[in-house]
Amino acid sequence: MPAKPRAVANVVAEIVHSFDWHGPVGCGFPAVILAYFYIIANPYEEAEDLLETIRLFARLPYPFYSQVYNLVFFPGTVLFDHACRDRLIEGKADSGYELDYKAGL
């Protein structure tokens, strides 16, 4: 039988008291939360590919966490070289590889 919030709080309080703890206490969600990471804005994909990604996202059961990223061309990779050759980007300064990392993400 699932525990009620008040019952959980009482047990946590009892444990905290037994250790004479006076600091902050955290409690996690009692299940695995799935995390989905999406990469979009791929110039080598068709519009239908993005639509299929959206359809997939809509079918996922809750609960879950998701994060969406734009495709980044990292220097030194085959994809970066391919994008330069296809003139999608002009080089390292145009690749966007530092954007998230400069923000500390």
CNS distance restraints for C-alpha pairs under 8 A (distance, minus, plus):
assign (resid   3 and name CA) (resid   7 and name CA) 6.41 0.50 0.50
assign (resid   3 and name CA) (resid   8 and name CA) 6.45 0.50 0.50
assign (resid   4 and name CA) (resid   8 and name CA) 6.35 0.50 0.50
assign (resid   5 and name CA) (resid   9 and name CA) 6.14 0.50 0.50
assign (resid   6 and name CA) (resid  10 and name CA) 6.17 0.50 0.50
assign (resid   7 and name CA) (resid  11 and name CA) 6.35 0.50 0.50
assign (resid   8 and name CA) (resid  12 and name CA) 6.17 0.50 0.50
assign (resid   9 and name CA) (resid  13 and name CA) 6.03 0.50 0.50
assign (resid  10 and name CA) (resid  14 and name CA) 6.15 0.50 0.50
assign (resid  11 and name CA) (resid  15 and name CA) 6.26 0.50 0.50
assign (resid  12 and name CA) (resid  16 and name CA) 6.10 0.50 0.50
assign (resid  13 and name CA) (resid  17 and name CA) 6.01 0.50 0.50
assign (resid  14 and name CA) (resid  18 and name CA) 6.12 0.50 0.50
assign (resid  15 and name CA) (resid  19 and name CA) 6.54 0.50 0.50
assign (resid  16 and name CA) (resid  20 and name CA) 6.23 0.50 0.50
assign (resid  16 and name CA) (resid  21 and name CA) 5.37 0.50 0.50
assign (resid  16 and name CA) (resid  22 and name CA) 7.84 0.50 0.50
assign (resid  17 and name CA) (resid  21 and name CA) 6.25 0.50 0.50
assign (resid  33 and name CA) (resid  63 and name CA) 6.25 0.50 0.50
assign (resid  33 and name CA) (resid  64 and name CA) 5.42 0.50 0.50
assign (resid  33 and name CA) (resid  65 and name CA) 7.03 0.50 0.50
assign (resid  34 and name CA) (resid  63 and name CA) 7.12 0.50 0.50
assign (resid  34 and name CA) (resid  64 and name CA) 4.76 0.50 0.50
assign (resid  34 and name CA) (resid  65 and name CA) 6.18 0.50 0.50
assign (resid  35 and name CA) (resid  64 and name CA) 5.69 0.50 0.50
assign (resid  35 and name CA) (resid  65 and name CA) 4.64 0.50 0.50
assign (resid  35 and name CA) (resid  66 and name CA) 5.52 0.50 0.50
assign (resid  35 and name CA) (resid  67 and name CA) 7.95 0.50 0.50
assign (resid  36 and name CA) (resid  64 and name CA) 7.40 0.50 0.50
assign (resid  36 and name CA) (resid  65 and name CA) 6.25 0.50 0.50
assign (resid  36 and name CA) (resid  66 and name CA) 4.65 0.50 0.50
assign (resid  36 and name CA) (resid  67 and name CA) 6.52 0.50 0.50
assign (resid  37 and name CA) (resid  66 and name CA) 5.66 0.50 0.50
assign (resid  37 and name CA) (resid  67 and name CA) 4.95 0.50 0.50
assign (resid  37 and name CA) (resid  68 and name CA) 5.86 0.50 0.50
assign (resid  37 and name CA) (resid  69 and name CA) 7.47 0.50 0.50
assign (resid  38 and name CA) (resid  66 and name CA) 7.62 0.50 0.50
assign (resid  38 and name CA) (resid  67 and name CA) 6.31 0.50 0.50
assign (resid  38 and name CA) (resid  68 and name CA) 4.69 0.50 0.50
assign (resid  38 and name CA) (resid  69 and name CA) 5.96 0.50 0.50
assign (resid  39 and name CA) (resid  68 and name CA) 5.99 0.50 0.50
assign (resid  39 and name CA) (resid  69 and name CA) 4.80 0.50 0.50
assign (resid  39 and name CA) (resid  70 and name CA) 5.40 0.50 0.50
assign (resid  39 and name CA) (resid  71 and name CA) 5.58 0.50 0.50
assign (resid  40 and name CA) (resid  50 and name CA) 7.15 0.50 0.50
assign (resid  40 and name CA) (resid  68 and name CA) 7.14 0.50 0.50
assign (resid  40 and name CA) (resid  69 and name CA) 6.16 0.50 0.50
assign (resid  40 and name CA) (resid  70 and name CA) 4.90 0.50 0.50
assign (resid  40 and name CA) (resid  71 and name CA) 5.77 0.50 0.50
assign (resid  41 and name CA) (resid  70 and name CA) 5.28 0.50 0.50
assign (resid  41 and name CA) (resid  71 and name CA) 5.64 0.50 0.50
assign (resid  42 and name CA) (resid  70 and name CA) 7.50 0.50 0.50
assign (resid  42 and name CA) (resid  71 and name CA) 5.67 0.50 0.50
assign (resid  45 and name CA) (resid  49 and name CA) 6.06 0.50 0.50
assign (resid  45 and name CA) (resid  50 and name CA) 7.57 0.50 0.50
assign (resid  46 and name CA) (resid  50 and name CA) 7.07 0.50 0.50
assign (resid  47 and name CA) (resid  51 and name CA) 6.41 0.50 0.50
assign (resid  48 and name CA) (resid  52 and name CA) 6.12 0.50 0.50
assign (resid  49 and name CA) (resid  53 and name CA) 6.36 0.50 0.50
assign (resid  50 and name CA) (resid  54 and name CA) 6.37 0.50 0.50
assign (resid  51 and name CA) (resid  55 and name CA) 6.22 0.50 0.50
assign (resid  52 and name CA) (resid  56 and name CA) 6.12 0.50 0.50
assign (resid  53 and name CA) (resid  57 and name CA) 6.19 0.50 0.50
assign (resid  54 and name CA) (resid  58 and name CA) 6.26 0.50 0.50
assign (resid  55 and name CA) (resid  59 and name CA) 6.48 0.50 0.50
assign (resid  56 and name CA) (resid  60 and name CA) 6.61 0.50 0.50
assign (resid  72 and name CA) (resid  95 and name CA) 6.55 0.50 0.50
assign (resid  72 and name CA) (resid  96 and name CA) 5.99 0.50 0.50
assign (resid  72 and name CA) (resid  97 and name CA) 5.54 0.50 0.50
assign (resid  73 and name CA) (resid  77 and name CA) 7.71 0.50 0.50
assign (resid  73 and name CA) (resid  79 and name CA) 6.42 0.50 0.50
assign (resid  73 and name CA) (resid  80 and name CA) 4.84 0.50 0.50
assign (resid  73 and name CA) (resid  83 and name CA) 7.60 0.50 0.50
assign (resid  73 and name CA) (resid  95 and name CA) 5.29 0.50 0.50
assign (resid  73 and name CA) (resid  96 and name CA) 6.88 0.50 0.50
assign (resid  73 and name CA) (resid  97 and name CA) 6.10 0.50 0.50
assign (resid  74 and name CA) (resid  79 and name CA) 7.62 0.50 0.50
assign (resid  74 and name CA) (resid  80 and name CA) 5.74 0.50 0.50
assign (resid  74 and name CA) (resid  92 and name CA) 7.94 0.50 0.50
assign (resid  74 and name CA) (resid  95 and name CA) 6.92 0.50 0.50
assign (resid  74 and name CA) (resid  97 and name CA) 5.52 0.50 0.50
assign (resid  75 and name CA) (resid  80 and name CA) 5.59 0.50 0.50
assign (resid  75 and name CA) (resid  81 and name CA) 7.59 0.50 0.50
assign (resid  75 and name CA) (resid  92 and name CA) 6.15 0.50 0.50
assign (resid  75 and name CA) (resid  95 and name CA) 7.74 0.50 0.50
assign (resid  75 and name CA) (resid  97 and name CA) 7.79 0.50 0.50
assign (resid  76 and name CA) (resid  80 and name CA) 6.68 0.50 0.50
assign (resid  76 and name CA) (resid  81 and name CA) 7.32 0.50 0.50
assign (resid  77 and name CA) (resid  81 and name CA) 6.44 0.50 0.50
assign (resid  78 and name CA) (resid  82 and name CA) 6.05 0.50 0.50
assign (resid  79 and name CA) (resid  83 and name CA) 6.10 0.50 0.50
assign (resid  80 and name CA) (resid  84 and name CA) 6.22 0.50 0.50
assign (resid  80 and name CA) (resid  95 and name CA) 7.80 0.50 0.50
assign (resid  81 and name CA) (resid  85 and name CA) 6.10 0.50 0.50
assign (resid  82 and name CA) (resid  86 and name CA) 6.11 0.50 0.50
assign (resid  83 and name CA) (resid  87 and name CA) 6.00 0.50 0.50
assign (resid  83 and name CA) (resid  88 and name CA) 5.11 0.50 0.50
assign (resid  83 and name CA) (resid  89 and name CA) 5.94 0.50 0.50
assign (resid  84 and name CA) (resid  88 and name CA) 6.00 0.50 0.50
assign (resid  84 and name CA) (resid  89 and name CA) 5.24 0.50 0.50
assign (resid  84 and name CA) (resid  90 and name CA) 5.74 0.50 0.50
assign (resid  84 and name CA) (resid  91 and name CA) 6.19 0.50 0.50
assign (resid  89 and name CA) (resid  94 and name CA) 5.74 0.50 0.50
assign (resid  89 and name CA) (resid  95 and name CA) 6.18 0.50 0.50
assign (resid  90 and name CA) (resid  94 and name CA) 5.83 0.50 0.50
assign (resid  90 and name CA) (resid  95 and name CA) 7.67 0.50 0.50
assign (resid  91 and name CA) (resid  95 and name CA) 6.24 0.50 0.50
assign (resid  92 and name CA) (resid  96 and name CA) 7.81 0.50 0.50
assign (resid  92 and name CA) (resid  97 and name CA) 7.93 0.50 0.50
assign (resid  97 and name CA) (resid 101 and name CA) 7.85 0.50 0.50
assign (resid  98 and name CA) (resid 102 and name CA) 5.83 0.50 0.50
assign (resid  99 and name CA) (resid 103 and name CA) 6.85 0.50 0.50
assign (resid 100 and name CA) (resid 104 and name CA) 6.67 0.50 0.50
assign (resid 100 and name CA) (resid 105 and name CA) 5.58 0.50 0.50
assign (resid 101 and name CA) (resid 105 and name CA) 5.62 0.50 0.50
